[in-house]
Amino acid sequence: MNSTHFKDHFSDQAEAYLKFRPVYPSSLYEYLASLVPSHELAWDCATGNGQCAYGLSSYFQRIIASDASAQQIEHATSSSNIEYRVLIAEHTDIKQHSVDLITVAQALHWFDIPAFFKEAQRVLKDQGIISVWSYSLLSVDDDINQIIHYLYHNLLSSFWPAERKAVENAYRGIDFPFTRIESRAFNMSAYWSLNELLGYLGTWSAVQAYRDGLKCDPLHKISDDLILAWGDITEKKVINWPLSLMTGRYIS
């Protein structure tokens, strides 16, 4: 496997990703499936724990779910019609013009984007669809949001990889060589306890970089404030993340 462009921020947290990452809405998969003329094969690129691949598996005969991290693939959710492969995004062994739908969930910013789009054009069928999406900061309520913003923008400001800017910009400004489709709005939500929220925050790449660099946990610096803002720590709260989709059709 050629790993030239693979920046591995996540292999060490593969198990935590499976446990604490939020789940995309089923309406998103239904929508994407409605855009394609056939449903033979979907490719979920940078599949991570296989969440998106599993969501698509009800709508397509076959799913190829690839990730450059063997550890992520090892923890991925299995299904009879999902084939997991350890591959980098920019160079795959997928058959030319065989794919109906390509999805990339919260990962495009880690790629060599022009090279990946060239590979997408190679494997997509005529009229096939590519959809990439991202989400940035979560929202709970004003008090909790303020604490999360402090963690993100102050404590972790120097620990975010440069690629994170693309997520903050909702992928605006990226050269997207496909016929754009204006997507409807989608929101991802979870119903979490405070411990589950802290588990999710612990999967942030900048939190891990802070821990590695300073040998202490930035979450300890906000946990008391979060407990006060949360109130009854046995209570669960609704967490929201608006999704930013960039969707297009390949016309050969």
N, C-alpha and C positions, 0 to 999 in steps of 0.2 A: 504493500500500500504506500503510495506517495503521500507523505505527510507534510509537504512543503508549506502549505498554507494553514495547517491545523494548529490553532492556539487552544491548548487544552486547559480550560478553566474549570472543568466540571467532573472529570473522571473520579476524583477523590470524594465527590459528594453525590455519587450516583444513587446510593440508597436513600439519602435525604431528599433528593429530587423526586424520587418515586413517592415518598411519604408526604412531602409538604408542598409540592407545587400545585397551584389551582388547576381546575379542569375547564377546558374550553366548552362553550355551550353546544349542545347537540344541534341547535338551529343553524350553527355555522356550517357543520358538515352537510346538513340537508341542503343548504343554500348552494354550497360549492358543487355538490352532486347535480344540482338542477342546471348548472351552467354547461355541462359537458354533453356532447352528442352520444357518447358511448361510455360504458362503465366497466371496461375490461381490466384496466390497470391504473393504479395511482401510485405515485412515488412520494413518500414523505421523507424529505431530506433533512438531515440533522434531527432525527426522530427522538433523540434523548431516551426517555423511558417508554417511548412508544404510545404516548397518550393520544396524539393526533392520528397515528396509524390505526389504533384501535377504534377511534371514533369514525374513521372512514370505512372500516372493514364491513360495516352493514350496507354500504352503498356500492362497493366495487367487488368484482370477482376476485381480484388479486391486489395485494398491496406489497410493494417493495419499500421497506423502511430501513434507511441507511443512517449511519452515524460514524464519525471518525473515532469515537471512543468505544473501545471494546467493553469497558466497564459499564457504560450506559446501556449498551446492547444486552449485556448479561443480566441487567435488572429490568429489562423491558417486558411489557405485558404481552403475553402470547395469544395468538388466535390462529385457527387452522388456515386462514387465507392470507396471513402476513408472513412475508419472508424477510428476515432481518439480515442485513449485510453490513460489515465494517468497511466503509468507503468514505473518502473525502468528497466533498460536494462538487468539486470542480472537474473531477475525472472519475467516471464510473464505468462499470461493465454492462450498463443497461442498454438493451437493444435500441438501435436508431429508430426514431419515429414510432415508438411502441406505447407511449404513455398518454393517458387521457387527461390526468390531473397531476400537477406538482404542487405540493404544499411545503412551506417552510415556516415553522412557528417559532417566533422569538429567537431567530438564529442567523438571519441573513447578514447581519452586521459583522459576524465573525468570518465571513467568506471573502475570498477574492471575487468580488461581485461581478465584474465583467466576465471573468472566466466561468463562473457558475452560470450566468445567463447564456453564455455560448453553449455550455453543456445542456442547459434546459432546452434550447432551441434544437439541439441535436436529437434529444430523446422524445420531445413532444410530437404527437400526431398533429396533422393539419387540423386547425380549429380546437386544439387542446388548450387547456387552461392552466395558468400558473397563478398561485395566490400565496403571498408572503404577508405575514402580519407580526405586529409587535404590541407590547403594552409597557407602559412606564409605571409611575407610582400608583400605588393603591389608594383607595379612599375609604375611610370609615366614618369619622365625624370630625368636627373642627379641631377638637383638642388632640385626638390621636393623630390626625393628619399633620398637625404642627410638629409633633415629636418625630414622626417618620421623616418629615422634610428636613429636620435638624440632623438626623442620622445620615440621610442621603447627601445633603448639600454641604454640611459642615464637617461632621466626623469623617465621612468617607470620601470627601471631595478629591483628594489626591490619590485615592486607591482605585478609582474606576478606570478600566481600560479605555483607551481613546475611542474604541469602537462604540462605546456606550452613547456617544453623542448622536449617532444615527437613530437610536431608539428614542432619545429625548426629542428629536426632530420628527418622529413618526415616519421615518424613511423618506421624508420630503427631500427633494433635490437629487435623489438617486436616478441615474439614467436607466429607464425601464423600457427595454426594446420590444415591447409587446403592445398590442392594441388594447388600450386601457378599458376596463369595465368599472363603472361607478358602483361601488359596493354599498349595500345597506349597512347601517350601523349595528355593531355587536358589542355586547358587554359581557365580561366574564365575572362571575361572582362566586363567593364561597361563604359558608356559615361556620365561623371558626371560633374557638376559644383563644384566649391570650397565648397559651402555650403553643397552639398551632400557628398563630401569627409569628411568634418568635422563631419557631422552627423554619417557617418560610423565609424570614429575614436572614436566617443563618445560611441559606442557600445562595445568597447574593455573592457574586464573585468578589466584590469589593470588601465584603465582610471577611471572607477568607483571606484576601490579600492583607487586610489590616491585622488579622490574627497572626499570619505568618511573619509580617514585617515587624510588628510591635510586641509580639508575644503576649497580647492581652485581647480581650473580647470587647469590641465596641458596643455590643448589645448590653453588656453590664452597665454601661454609662447611661442608658436610657430606660432600663428595666423598671426602676423605681417610679419614674415619671409615667411610664406606660401603665403600671399597676394602679396608680392614683387616677389616671384618666379613664381607665377601663371600668373601674368600680368593682362590682362583684366578679371576681376572676373565674367563677364557675359559669358565668353567663357567656353565651356565644353571641357574636355580632356578625352582621352582614358586611363583607369586604367586597369592594368593586374595583375592577380594572377595565376601563374602556379599551377596546381593541382598535388598532389602526391597520386597516387592510390595504394592500396594493395588489390588485388583481388584473390580469390581462389575458388576452387570447393570442395564441401563436397562429399566424397565417403564413403558410409556406409559399 
